[in-house]
């Protein structure tokens, strides 16, 4: 059974920074990609950033140049460094991991709240 545990959310002022962490547990777990999604009130969940096992990255246009995703394959962990945060970044952030196969299984964390407000 795969479990994803997130940490690092919280309240930050506009222009500030936060670092989200996500660690996956589960015997023999291996993921083709890991990433972060977010869901703001009244909006659909959207991809923020993702990184494949070989290090290819993908970012939402709204976060390019401000957020950086990184991954530690040996630890089955993924991180999201968020800089220059804006009020519109306020959302619940979810860690995602994709297994192998067609289609690959999806695993989700419980979510961590990020609030950007003065």
Secondary structure in CASP SS format (residue, H / E / C, confidence):
PFRMAT SS
TARGET T0000
AUTHOR 0000-0000-0000
METHOD secondary structure of the structure
MODEL  1
X C 1.00
X C 1.00
X E 1.00
X E 1.00
X E 1.00
X E 1.00
X E 1.00
X C 1.00
X C 1.00
X E 1.00
X E 1.00
X E 1.00
X C 1.00
X C 1.00
X C 1.00
X C 1.00
X C 1.00
X E 1.00
X E 1.00
X E 1.00
X E 1.00
X E 1.00
X E 1.00
X E 1.00
X E 1.00
X C 1.00
X C 1.00
X C 1.00
X C 1.00
X C 1.00
X C 1.00
X C 1.00
X E 1.00
X E 1.00
X E 1.00
X E 1.00
X E 1.00
X E 1.00
X E 1.00
X C 1.00
X C 1.00
X C 1.00
X C 1.00
X C 1.00
X C 1.00
X E 1.00
X E 1.00
X E 1.00
X E 1.00
X E 1.00
X E 1.00
X E 1.00
X C 1.00
X C 1.00
X C 1.00
X C 1.00
X E 1.00
X E 1.00
X E 1.00
X C 1.00
X H 1.00
X H 1.00
X H 1.00
X C 1.00
X C 1.00
X C 1.00
X E 1.00
X E 1.00
X E 1.00
X E 1.00
X E 1.00
X E 1.00
X H 1.00
X H 1.00
X H 1.00
X C 1.00
X E 1.00
X E 1.00
X E 1.00
X E 1.00
X E 1.00
X E 1.00
X C 1.00
X C 1.00
X C 1.00
X C 1.00
X H 1.00
X H 1.00
X H 1.00
X C 1.00
X E 1.00
X E 1.00
X E 1.00
X E 1.00
X E 1.00
X E 1.00
X E 1.00
X E 1.00
X C 1.00
X C 1.00
X C 1.00
X C 1.00
X C 1.00
X C 1.00
X C 1.00
X E 1.00
X E 1.00
X E 1.00
X C 1.00
X C 1.00
X C 1.00
X E 1.00
X E 1.00
X E 1.00
X E 1.00
X E 1.00
X C 1.00
X C 1.00
END
